[in-house]
Amino acid sequence: MRLVLGCGLFAVTAGCGGPGGDGLSDWVGVYQLSAKTENTTACDAEGPSVLAQEPDKFFVAVDAHPPRLDIVSCPDVASCDATAASVRAGSGYAAWYSYELTSDAHGSLAGTFVTTGTWNPAGTCDMPQLIRTTATRLSPTSIRIEARTYTGDSHPQNAQGFCTTSDNDATTSSPCSYDALIGDFVAALPS
């Protein structure tokens, strides 16, 4: 599990749907986790349940920057409302996980996020990642999110001492982990 500090730092592609509808705004709301699994060694099968250990039992879906849908974890409904307000305002938030999804030509939600790796004072960028995410509707009020995280090798920082995505060697042939979660709609967001 990783802690995400968000402030509009993602680049992505993904979809449409929502509680009972077909548009991106129909996905918006607060969801309670009903399942969460994690396979830390491979992406070809779901792993064991980690729902009991999950600190954030809710997530919010926010369409603050269409055609993008932001999925951000939160510990309770009130926190989800506050997180949604932060996402809409473009300000920071803290979360255990977050995803950005947009719609493809077929109305599916998907996203791709590339990280630079973690800056290391020894002059390397450690654990650069390529994260591929999809979201599907299981019912009018239930959604499933799957995230496959491919982790590349550490690489040297650039001449200015920065980690950049251009040096990220994570590909779909890199070691992979697989997270899946299911959320059930519990509340609309305040206007």
PyMOL CGO cylinders between C-alpha atoms (Angstrom):
from pymol import cmd
from pymol.cgo import CYLINDER

trace = [
    CYLINDER, 0.00, 0.00, 0.00, 1.29, 3.49, -0.75, 0.3, 1, 1, 1, 1, 1, 1,
    CYLINDER, 1.29, 3.49, -0.75, 0.37, 6.94, 0.49, 0.3, 1, 1, 1, 1, 1, 1,
    CYLINDER, 0.37, 6.94, 0.49, -0.49, 9.34, -2.31, 0.3, 1, 1, 1, 1, 1, 1,
    CYLINDER, -0.49, 9.34, -2.31, -0.20, 13.07, -1.94, 0.3, 1, 1, 1, 1, 1, 1,
    CYLINDER, -0.20, 13.07, -1.94, -2.26, 14.57, -4.72, 0.3, 1, 1, 1, 1, 1, 1,
    CYLINDER, -2.26, 14.57, -4.72, -2.37, 17.94, -6.34, 0.3, 1, 1, 1, 1, 1, 1,
    CYLINDER, -2.37, 17.94, -6.34, -3.19, 17.30, -9.98, 0.3, 1, 1, 1, 1, 1, 1,
    CYLINDER, -3.19, 17.30, -9.98, 0.07, 15.41, -10.57, 0.3, 1, 1, 1, 1, 1, 1,
    CYLINDER, 0.07, 15.41, -10.57, -1.23, 12.66, -12.87, 0.3, 1, 1, 1, 1, 1, 1,
    CYLINDER, -1.23, 12.66, -12.87, -1.35, 12.10, -16.62, 0.3, 1, 1, 1, 1, 1, 1,
    CYLINDER, -1.35, 12.10, -16.62, -3.96, 9.63, -17.88, 0.3, 1, 1, 1, 1, 1, 1,
    CYLINDER, -3.96, 9.63, -17.88, -6.49, 8.17, -20.36, 0.3, 1, 1, 1, 1, 1, 1,
    CYLINDER, -6.49, 8.17, -20.36, -10.04, 6.50, -19.54, 0.3, 1, 1, 1, 1, 1, 1,
    CYLINDER, -10.04, 6.50, -19.54, -14.32, 6.46, -19.45, 0.3, 1, 1, 1, 1, 1, 1,
    CYLINDER, -14.32, 6.46, -19.45, -18.14, 6.93, -19.08, 0.3, 1, 1, 1, 1, 1, 1,
    CYLINDER, -18.14, 6.93, -19.08, -20.96, 5.52, -16.91, 0.3, 1, 1, 1, 1, 1, 1,
    CYLINDER, -20.96, 5.52, -16.91, -22.34, 6.19, -13.38, 0.3, 1, 1, 1, 1, 1, 1,
    CYLINDER, -22.34, 6.19, -13.38, -24.99, 5.13, -10.93, 0.3, 1, 1, 1, 1, 1, 1,
    CYLINDER, -24.99, 5.13, -10.93, -27.73, 4.40, -13.40, 0.3, 1, 1, 1, 1, 1, 1,
    CYLINDER, -27.73, 4.40, -13.40, -26.48, 6.42, -16.38, 0.3, 1, 1, 1, 1, 1, 1,
    CYLINDER, -26.48, 6.42, -16.38, -24.03, 6.57, -19.23, 0.3, 1, 1, 1, 1, 1, 1,
    CYLINDER, -24.03, 6.57, -19.23, -22.19, 9.90, -18.77, 0.3, 1, 1, 1, 1, 1, 1,
    CYLINDER, -22.19, 9.90, -18.77, -18.94, 10.56, -16.90, 0.3, 1, 1, 1, 1, 1, 1,
    CYLINDER, -18.94, 10.56, -16.90, -20.83, 12.59, -14.29, 0.3, 1, 1, 1, 1, 1, 1,
    CYLINDER, -20.83, 12.59, -14.29, -22.96, 9.51, -13.57, 0.3, 1, 1, 1, 1, 1, 1,
    CYLINDER, -22.96, 9.51, -13.57, -19.91, 7.89, -11.91, 0.3, 1, 1, 1, 1, 1, 1,
    CYLINDER, -19.91, 7.89, -11.91, -19.56, 10.79, -9.44, 0.3, 1, 1, 1, 1, 1, 1,
    CYLINDER, -19.56, 10.79, -9.44, -20.20, 10.15, -5.75, 0.3, 1, 1, 1, 1, 1, 1,
    CYLINDER, -20.20, 10.15, -5.75, -18.94, 8.46, -2.62, 0.3, 1, 1, 1, 1, 1, 1,
    CYLINDER, -18.94, 8.46, -2.62, -18.42, 4.69, -2.65, 0.3, 1, 1, 1, 1, 1, 1,
    CYLINDER, -18.42, 4.69, -2.65, -17.80, 2.26, 0.21, 0.3, 1, 1, 1, 1, 1, 1,
    CYLINDER, -17.80, 2.26, 0.21, -15.32, -0.55, -0.39, 0.3, 1, 1, 1, 1, 1, 1,
    CYLINDER, -15.32, -0.55, -0.39, -16.98, -3.97, -0.40, 0.3, 1, 1, 1, 1, 1, 1,
    CYLINDER, -16.98, -3.97, -0.40, -13.87, -5.81, -1.65, 0.3, 1, 1, 1, 1, 1, 1,
    CYLINDER, -13.87, -5.81, -1.65, -10.16, -5.10, -2.08, 0.3, 1, 1, 1, 1, 1, 1,
    CYLINDER, -10.16, -5.10, -2.08, -7.53, -7.60, -3.17, 0.3, 1, 1, 1, 1, 1, 1,
    CYLINDER, -7.53, -7.60, -3.17, -3.80, -7.31, -3.78, 0.3, 1, 1, 1, 1, 1, 1,
    CYLINDER, -3.80, -7.31, -3.78, -1.38, -9.58, -5.63, 0.3, 1, 1, 1, 1, 1, 1,
    CYLINDER, -1.38, -9.58, -5.63, 2.12, -8.22, -5.01, 0.3, 1, 1, 1, 1, 1, 1,
    CYLINDER, 2.12, -8.22, -5.01, 3.88, -10.77, -7.23, 0.3, 1, 1, 1, 1, 1, 1,
    CYLINDER, 3.88, -10.77, -7.23, 1.96, -10.93, -10.51, 0.3, 1, 1, 1, 1, 1, 1,
    CYLINDER, 1.96, -10.93, -10.51, -0.73, -9.30, -12.65, 0.3, 1, 1, 1, 1, 1, 1,
    CYLINDER, -0.73, -9.30, -12.65, -2.39, -12.39, -14.07, 0.3, 1, 1, 1, 1, 1, 1,
    CYLINDER, -2.39, -12.39, -14.07, -4.61, -13.21, -11.07, 0.3, 1, 1, 1, 1, 1, 1,
    CYLINDER, -4.61, -13.21, -11.07, -6.25, -11.53, -8.09, 0.3, 1, 1, 1, 1, 1, 1,
    CYLINDER, -6.25, -11.53, -8.09, -4.50, -11.86, -4.77, 0.3, 1, 1, 1, 1, 1, 1,
    CYLINDER, -4.50, -11.86, -4.77, -5.89, -12.32, -1.28, 0.3, 1, 1, 1, 1, 1, 1,
    CYLINDER, -5.89, -12.32, -1.28, -8.30, -9.88, 0.32, 0.3, 1, 1, 1, 1, 1, 1,
    CYLINDER, -8.30, -9.88, 0.32, -6.70, -6.89, 2.05, 0.3, 1, 1, 1, 1, 1, 1,
    CYLINDER, -6.70, -6.89, 2.05, -9.99, -5.17, 2.88, 0.3, 1, 1, 1, 1, 1, 1,
    CYLINDER, -9.99, -5.17, 2.88, -9.58, -5.64, 6.65, 0.3, 1, 1, 1, 1, 1, 1,
    CYLINDER, -9.58, -5.64, 6.65, -6.16, -3.90, 6.57, 0.3, 1, 1, 1, 1, 1, 1,
    CYLINDER, -6.16, -3.90, 6.57, -7.29, -1.04, 4.30, 0.3, 1, 1, 1, 1, 1, 1,
    CYLINDER, -7.29, -1.04, 4.30, -7.18, 2.25, 6.26, 0.3, 1, 1, 1, 1, 1, 1,
    CYLINDER, -7.18, 2.25, 6.26, -9.56, 4.04, 3.85, 0.3, 1, 1, 1, 1, 1, 1,
    CYLINDER, -9.56, 4.04, 3.85, -12.85, 2.14, 3.54, 0.3, 1, 1, 1, 1, 1, 1,
    CYLINDER, -12.85, 2.14, 3.54, -14.35, 4.67, 1.09, 0.3, 1, 1, 1, 1, 1, 1,
    CYLINDER, -14.35, 4.67, 1.09, -13.40, 6.42, -2.13, 0.3, 1, 1, 1, 1, 1, 1,
    CYLINDER, -13.40, 6.42, -2.13, -14.80, 9.37, -4.01, 0.3, 1, 1, 1, 1, 1, 1,
    CYLINDER, -14.80, 9.37, -4.01, -15.26, 9.68, -7.77, 0.3, 1, 1, 1, 1, 1, 1,
    CYLINDER, -15.26, 9.68, -7.77, -14.98, 13.31, -8.92, 0.3, 1, 1, 1, 1, 1, 1,
    CYLINDER, -14.98, 13.31, -8.92, -15.36, 14.73, -12.43, 0.3, 1, 1, 1, 1, 1, 1,
    CYLINDER, -15.36, 14.73, -12.43, -13.66, 18.05, -11.63, 0.3, 1, 1, 1, 1, 1, 1,
    CYLINDER, -13.66, 18.05, -11.63, -11.62, 18.10, -14.84, 0.3, 1, 1, 1, 1, 1, 1,
    CYLINDER, -11.62, 18.10, -14.84, -13.67, 16.44, -17.62, 0.3, 1, 1, 1, 1, 1, 1,
    CYLINDER, -13.67, 16.44, -17.62, -13.07, 14.23, -19.47, 0.3, 1, 1, 1, 1, 1, 1,
    CYLINDER, -13.07, 14.23, -19.47, -11.08, 12.96, -16.49, 0.3, 1, 1, 1, 1, 1, 1,
    CYLINDER, -11.08, 12.96, -16.49, -12.59, 11.16, -13.52, 0.3, 1, 1, 1, 1, 1, 1,
    CYLINDER, -12.59, 11.16, -13.52, -10.53, 11.23, -10.31, 0.3, 1, 1, 1, 1, 1, 1,
    CYLINDER, -10.53, 11.23, -10.31, -10.86, 8.28, -7.90, 0.3, 1, 1, 1, 1, 1, 1,
    CYLINDER, -10.86, 8.28, -7.90, -9.44, 9.14, -4.44, 0.3, 1, 1, 1, 1, 1, 1,
    CYLINDER, -9.44, 9.14, -4.44, -9.53, 7.11, -1.23, 0.3, 1, 1, 1, 1, 1, 1,
    CYLINDER, -9.53, 7.11, -1.23, -10.92, 8.57, 2.00, 0.3, 1, 1, 1, 1, 1, 1,
    CYLINDER, -10.92, 8.57, 2.00, -11.70, 7.23, 5.50, 0.3, 1, 1, 1, 1, 1, 1,
    CYLINDER, -11.70, 7.23, 5.50, -15.38, 8.26, 5.71, 0.3, 1, 1, 1, 1, 1, 1,
    CYLINDER, -15.38, 8.26, 5.71, -18.16, 10.10, 3.86, 0.3, 1, 1, 1, 1, 1, 1,
    CYLINDER, -18.16, 10.10, 3.86, -17.37, 13.52, 5.39, 0.3, 1, 1, 1, 1, 1, 1,
    CYLINDER, -17.37, 13.52, 5.39, -13.69, 13.16, 4.44, 0.3, 1, 1, 1, 1, 1, 1,
    CYLINDER, -13.69, 13.16, 4.44, -14.71, 12.12, 0.93, 0.3, 1, 1, 1, 1, 1, 1,
    CYLINDER, -14.71, 12.12, 0.93, -16.76, 15.32, 0.59, 0.3, 1, 1, 1, 1, 1, 1,
    CYLINDER, -16.76, 15.32, 0.59, -13.74, 17.38, 1.71, 0.3, 1, 1, 1, 1, 1, 1,
    CYLINDER, -13.74, 17.38, 1.71, -11.42, 15.47, -0.65, 0.3, 1, 1, 1, 1, 1, 1,
    CYLINDER, -11.42, 15.47, -0.65, -13.81, 16.06, -3.55, 0.3, 1, 1, 1, 1, 1, 1,
    CYLINDER, -13.81, 16.06, -3.55, -13.80, 19.80, -2.76, 0.3, 1, 1, 1, 1, 1, 1,
    CYLINDER, -13.80, 19.80, -2.76, -9.97, 19.77, -2.78, 0.3, 1, 1, 1, 1, 1, 1,
    CYLINDER, -9.97, 19.77, -2.78, -9.86, 17.92, -6.12, 0.3, 1, 1, 1, 1, 1, 1,
    CYLINDER, -9.86, 17.92, -6.12, -12.37, 20.37, -7.62, 0.3, 1, 1, 1, 1, 1, 1,
    CYLINDER, -12.37, 20.37, -7.62, -10.33, 23.35, -6.32, 0.3, 1, 1, 1, 1, 1, 1,
    CYLINDER, -10.33, 23.35, -6.32, -7.08, 21.90, -7.63, 0.3, 1, 1, 1, 1, 1, 1,
    CYLINDER, -7.08, 21.90, -7.63, -5.58, 21.91, -4.14, 0.3, 1, 1, 1, 1, 1, 1,
    CYLINDER, -5.58, 21.91, -4.14, -3.72, 19.12, -2.34, 0.3, 1, 1, 1, 1, 1, 1,
    CYLINDER, -3.72, 19.12, -2.34, -5.11, 16.09, -0.59, 0.3, 1, 1, 1, 1, 1, 1,
    CYLINDER, -5.11, 16.09, -0.59, -3.74, 13.00, 1.17, 0.3, 1, 1, 1, 1, 1, 1,
    CYLINDER, -3.74, 13.00, 1.17, -4.92, 9.51, 0.21, 0.3, 1, 1, 1, 1, 1, 1,
    CYLINDER, -4.92, 9.51, 0.21, -3.81, 5.89, 0.38, 0.3, 1, 1, 1, 1, 1, 1,
    CYLINDER, -3.81, 5.89, 0.38, -4.56, 5.50, -3.32, 0.3, 1, 1, 1, 1, 1, 1,
    CYLINDER, -4.56, 5.50, -3.32, -5.83, 7.58, -6.20, 0.3, 1, 1, 1, 1, 1, 1,
    CYLINDER, -5.83, 7.58, -6.20, -6.43, 7.03, -9.91, 0.3, 1, 1, 1, 1, 1, 1,
    CYLINDER, -6.43, 7.03, -9.91, -7.24, 9.26, -12.85, 0.3, 1, 1, 1, 1, 1, 1,
    CYLINDER, -7.24, 9.26, -12.85, -9.40, 7.82, -15.59, 0.3, 1, 1, 1, 1, 1, 1,
    CYLINDER, -9.40, 7.82, -15.59, -10.74, 9.14, -18.87, 0.3, 1, 1, 1, 1, 1, 1,
    CYLINDER, -10.74, 9.14, -18.87, -13.16, 7.79, -21.44, 0.3, 1, 1, 1, 1, 1, 1,
    CYLINDER, -13.16, 7.79, -21.44, -12.09, 5.88, -24.51, 0.3, 1, 1, 1, 1, 1, 1,
    CYLINDER, -12.09, 5.88, -24.51, -14.00, 5.71, -27.79, 0.3, 1, 1, 1, 1, 1, 1,
    CYLINDER, -14.00, 5.71, -27.79, -16.04, 2.77, -26.49, 0.3, 1, 1, 1, 1, 1, 1,
    CYLINDER, -16.04, 2.77, -26.49, -17.14, 4.44, -23.23, 0.3, 1, 1, 1, 1, 1, 1,
    CYLINDER, -17.14, 4.44, -23.23, -14.76, 2.44, -21.04, 0.3, 1, 1, 1, 1, 1, 1,
    CYLINDER, -14.76, 2.44, -21.04, -12.79, 4.08, -18.25, 0.3, 1, 1, 1, 1, 1, 1,
    CYLINDER, -12.79, 4.08, -18.25, -9.03, 3.57, -18.26, 0.3, 1, 1, 1, 1, 1, 1,
    CYLINDER, -9.03, 3.57, -18.26, -5.91, 5.41, -17.18, 0.3, 1, 1, 1, 1, 1, 1,
    CYLINDER, -5.91, 5.41, -17.18, -2.14, 5.26, -17.54, 0.3, 1, 1, 1, 1, 1, 1,
    CYLINDER, -2.14, 5.26, -17.54, 0.15, 6.92, -15.04, 0.3, 1, 1, 1, 1, 1, 1,
    CYLINDER, 0.15, 6.92, -15.04, 3.95, 7.03, -15.20, 0.3, 1, 1, 1, 1, 1, 1,
    CYLINDER, 3.95, 7.03, -15.20, 6.04, 7.92, -12.14, 0.3, 1, 1, 1, 1, 1, 1,
    CYLINDER, 6.04, 7.92, -12.14, 9.59, 9.23, -12.14, 0.3, 1, 1, 1, 1, 1, 1,
    CYLINDER, 9.59, 9.23, -12.14, 10.69, 7.01, -9.28, 0.3, 1, 1, 1, 1, 1, 1,
    CYLINDER, 10.69, 7.01, -9.28, 11.65, 8.08, -5.78, 0.3, 1, 1, 1, 1, 1, 1,
    CYLINDER, 11.65, 8.08, -5.78, 14.54, 10.55, -5.50, 0.3, 1, 1, 1, 1, 1, 1,
    CYLINDER, 14.54, 10.55, -5.50, 17.48, 9.01, -3.67, 0.3, 1, 1, 1, 1, 1, 1,
    CYLINDER, 17.48, 9.01, -3.67, 20.32, 11.16, -2.23, 0.3, 1, 1, 1, 1, 1, 1,
    CYLINDER, 20.32, 11.16, -2.23, 22.76, 8.59, -3.67, 0.3, 1, 1, 1, 1, 1, 1,
    CYLINDER, 22.76, 8.59, -3.67, 21.94, 10.00, -7.14, 0.3, 1, 1, 1, 1, 1, 1,
    CYLINDER, 21.94, 10.00, -7.14, 19.37, 7.46, -8.31, 0.3, 1, 1, 1, 1, 1, 1,
    CYLINDER, 19.37, 7.46, -8.31, 15.64, 7.40, -8.98, 0.3, 1, 1, 1, 1, 1, 1,
    CYLINDER, 15.64, 7.40, -8.98, 14.24, 4.26, -7.33, 0.3, 1, 1, 1, 1, 1, 1,
    CYLINDER, 14.24, 4.26, -7.33, 11.16, 2.23, -8.26, 0.3, 1, 1, 1, 1, 1, 1,
    CYLINDER, 11.16, 2.23, -8.26, 9.88, 4.09, -11.34, 0.3, 1, 1, 1, 1, 1, 1,
    CYLINDER, 9.88, 4.09, -11.34, 6.41, 2.81, -12.20, 0.3, 1, 1, 1, 1, 1, 1,
    CYLINDER, 6.41, 2.81, -12.20, 3.93, 2.43, -15.03, 0.3, 1, 1, 1, 1, 1, 1,
    CYLINDER, 3.93, 2.43, -15.03, 0.38, 2.06, -13.66, 0.3, 1, 1, 1, 1, 1, 1,
    CYLINDER, 0.38, 2.06, -13.66, -2.51, 0.94, -15.88, 0.3, 1, 1, 1, 1, 1, 1,
    CYLINDER, -2.51, 0.94, -15.88, -6.00, 1.31, -14.42, 0.3, 1, 1, 1, 1, 1, 1,
    CYLINDER, -6.00, 1.31, -14.42, -9.48, 0.35, -15.63, 0.3, 1, 1, 1, 1, 1, 1,
    CYLINDER, -9.48, 0.35, -15.63, -12.94, 0.86, -14.17, 0.3, 1, 1, 1, 1, 1, 1,
    CYLINDER, -12.94, 0.86, -14.17, -16.07, -1.09, -15.02, 0.3, 1, 1, 1, 1, 1, 1,
    CYLINDER, -16.07, -1.09, -15.02, -19.63, -0.90, -13.80, 0.3, 1, 1, 1, 1, 1, 1,
    CYLINDER, -19.63, -0.90, -13.80, -20.84, -4.09, -12.13, 0.3, 1, 1, 1, 1, 1, 1,
    CYLINDER, -20.84, -4.09, -12.13, -24.35, -2.73, -11.52, 0.3, 1, 1, 1, 1, 1, 1,
    CYLINDER, -24.35, -2.73, -11.52, -25.98, 0.71, -11.57, 0.3, 1, 1, 1, 1, 1, 1,
    CYLINDER, -25.98, 0.71, -11.57, -24.50, 1.38, -8.10, 0.3, 1, 1, 1, 1, 1, 1,
    CYLINDER, -24.50, 1.38, -8.10, -21.33, -0.74, -7.98, 0.3, 1, 1, 1, 1, 1, 1,
    CYLINDER, -21.33, -0.74, -7.98, -17.98, -0.26, -9.75, 0.3, 1, 1, 1, 1, 1, 1,
    CYLINDER, -17.98, -0.26, -9.75, -14.80, -2.32, -10.02, 0.3, 1, 1, 1, 1, 1, 1,
    CYLINDER, -14.80, -2.32, -10.02, -11.37, -0.72, -10.37, 0.3, 1, 1, 1, 1, 1, 1,
    CYLINDER, -11.37, -0.72, -10.37, -8.29, -2.71, -11.38, 0.3, 1, 1, 1, 1, 1, 1,
    CYLINDER, -8.29, -2.71, -11.38, -4.76, -1.33, -11.24, 0.3, 1, 1, 1, 1, 1, 1,
    CYLINDER, -4.76, -1.33, -11.24, -1.69, -3.07, -12.63, 0.3, 1, 1, 1, 1, 1, 1,
    CYLINDER, -1.69, -3.07, -12.63, 1.59, -1.54, -11.43, 0.3, 1, 1, 1, 1, 1, 1,
    CYLINDER, 1.59, -1.54, -11.43, 4.79, -2.34, -13.35, 0.3, 1, 1, 1, 1, 1, 1,
    CYLINDER, 4.79, -2.34, -13.35, 8.00, -1.37, -11.53, 0.3, 1, 1, 1, 1, 1, 1,
    CYLINDER, 8.00, -1.37, -11.53, 11.21, -0.60, -13.43, 0.3, 1, 1, 1, 1, 1, 1,
    CYLINDER, 11.21, -0.60, -13.43, 14.84, -0.60, -12.36, 0.3, 1, 1, 1, 1, 1, 1,
    CYLINDER, 14.84, -0.60, -12.36, 16.47, 2.27, -10.50, 0.3, 1, 1, 1, 1, 1, 1,
    CYLINDER, 16.47, 2.27, -10.50, 18.12, 4.76, -12.85, 0.3, 1, 1, 1, 1, 1, 1,
    CYLINDER, 18.12, 4.76, -12.85, 20.50, 7.73, -12.48, 0.3, 1, 1, 1, 1, 1, 1,
    CYLINDER, 20.50, 7.73, -12.48, 19.08, 11.21, -11.88, 0.3, 1, 1, 1, 1, 1, 1,
    CYLINDER, 19.08, 11.21, -11.88, 19.51, 13.65, -14.77, 0.3, 1, 1, 1, 1, 1, 1,
    CYLINDER, 19.51, 13.65, -14.77, 22.35, 16.21, -14.88, 0.3, 1, 1, 1, 1, 1, 1,
    CYLINDER, 22.35, 16.21, -14.88, 20.28, 18.62, -12.74, 0.3, 1, 1, 1, 1, 1, 1,
    CYLINDER, 20.28, 18.62, -12.74, 19.66, 15.97, -10.05, 0.3, 1, 1, 1, 1, 1, 1,
    CYLINDER, 19.66, 15.97, -10.05, 16.02, 15.33, -10.99, 0.3, 1, 1, 1, 1, 1, 1,
    CYLINDER, 16.02, 15.33, -10.99, 14.09, 12.15, -11.66, 0.3, 1, 1, 1, 1, 1, 1,
    CYLINDER, 14.09, 12.15, -11.66, 12.21, 12.36, -14.96, 0.3, 1, 1, 1, 1, 1, 1,
    CYLINDER, 12.21, 12.36, -14.96, 9.64, 10.14, -16.63, 0.3, 1, 1, 1, 1, 1, 1,
    CYLINDER, 9.64, 10.14, -16.63, 11.81, 9.98, -19.77, 0.3, 1, 1, 1, 1, 1, 1,
    CYLINDER, 11.81, 9.98, -19.77, 14.28, 7.78, -17.87, 0.3, 1, 1, 1, 1, 1, 1,
    CYLINDER, 14.28, 7.78, -17.87, 11.58, 5.45, -16.51, 0.3, 1, 1, 1, 1, 1, 1,
    CYLINDER, 11.58, 5.45, -16.51, 12.19, 1.97, -17.94, 0.3, 1, 1, 1, 1, 1, 1,
    CYLINDER, 12.19, 1.97, -17.94, 9.05, 0.38, -16.46, 0.3, 1, 1, 1, 1, 1, 1,
    CYLINDER, 9.05, 0.38, -16.46, 7.16, -1.53, -19.17, 0.3, 1, 1, 1, 1, 1, 1,
    CYLINDER, 7.16, -1.53, -19.17, 4.46, -4.17, -19.25, 0.3, 1, 1, 1, 1, 1, 1,
    CYLINDER, 4.46, -4.17, -19.25, 7.28, -6.75, -19.15, 0.3, 1, 1, 1, 1, 1, 1,
    CYLINDER, 7.28, -6.75, -19.15, 8.56, -5.36, -15.80, 0.3, 1, 1, 1, 1, 1, 1,
    CYLINDER, 8.56, -5.36, -15.80, 7.67, -7.01, -12.46, 0.3, 1, 1, 1, 1, 1, 1,
    CYLINDER, 7.67, -7.01, -12.46, 4.01, -6.36, -11.77, 0.3, 1, 1, 1, 1, 1, 1,
    CYLINDER, 4.01, -6.36, -11.77, 1.50, -6.14, -8.92, 0.3, 1, 1, 1, 1, 1, 1,
    CYLINDER, 1.50, -6.14, -8.92, -2.29, -6.19, -9.24, 0.3, 1, 1, 1, 1, 1, 1,
    CYLINDER, -2.29, -6.19, -9.24, -4.87, -4.40, -7.08, 0.3, 1, 1, 1, 1, 1, 1,
    CYLINDER, -4.87, -4.40, -7.08, -8.63, -4.78, -7.50, 0.3, 1, 1, 1, 1, 1, 1,
    CYLINDER, -8.63, -4.78, -7.50, -11.35, -3.02, -5.55, 0.3, 1, 1, 1, 1, 1, 1,
    CYLINDER, -11.35, -3.02, -5.55, -15.12, -2.91, -5.64, 0.3, 1, 1, 1, 1, 1, 1,
    CYLINDER, -15.12, -2.91, -5.64, -17.07, 0.04, -4.33, 0.3, 1, 1, 1, 1, 1, 1,
    CYLINDER, -17.07, 0.04, -4.33, -20.79, 0.47, -3.73, 0.3, 1, 1, 1, 1, 1, 1,
    CYLINDER, -20.79, 0.47, -3.73, -22.41, 3.89, -4.12, 0.3, 1, 1, 1, 1, 1, 1,
    CYLINDER, -22.41, 3.89, -4.12, -23.43, 5.40, -0.75, 0.3, 1, 1, 1, 1, 1, 1,
    CYLINDER, -23.43, 5.40, -0.75, -23.80, 9.15, -1.25, 0.3, 1, 1, 1, 1, 1, 1,
    CYLINDER, -23.80, 9.15, -1.25, -23.96, 11.94, -3.79, 0.3, 1, 1, 1, 1, 1, 1,
    CYLINDER, -23.96, 11.94, -3.79, -21.44, 14.76, -3.51, 0.3, 1, 1, 1, 1, 1, 1,
    CYLINDER, -21.44, 14.76, -3.51, -22.55, 18.16, -2.22, 0.3, 1, 1, 1, 1, 1, 1,
    CYLINDER, -22.55, 18.16, -2.22, -23.02, 20.73, -4.95, 0.3, 1, 1, 1, 1, 1, 1,
]
cmd.load_cgo(trace, "trace")
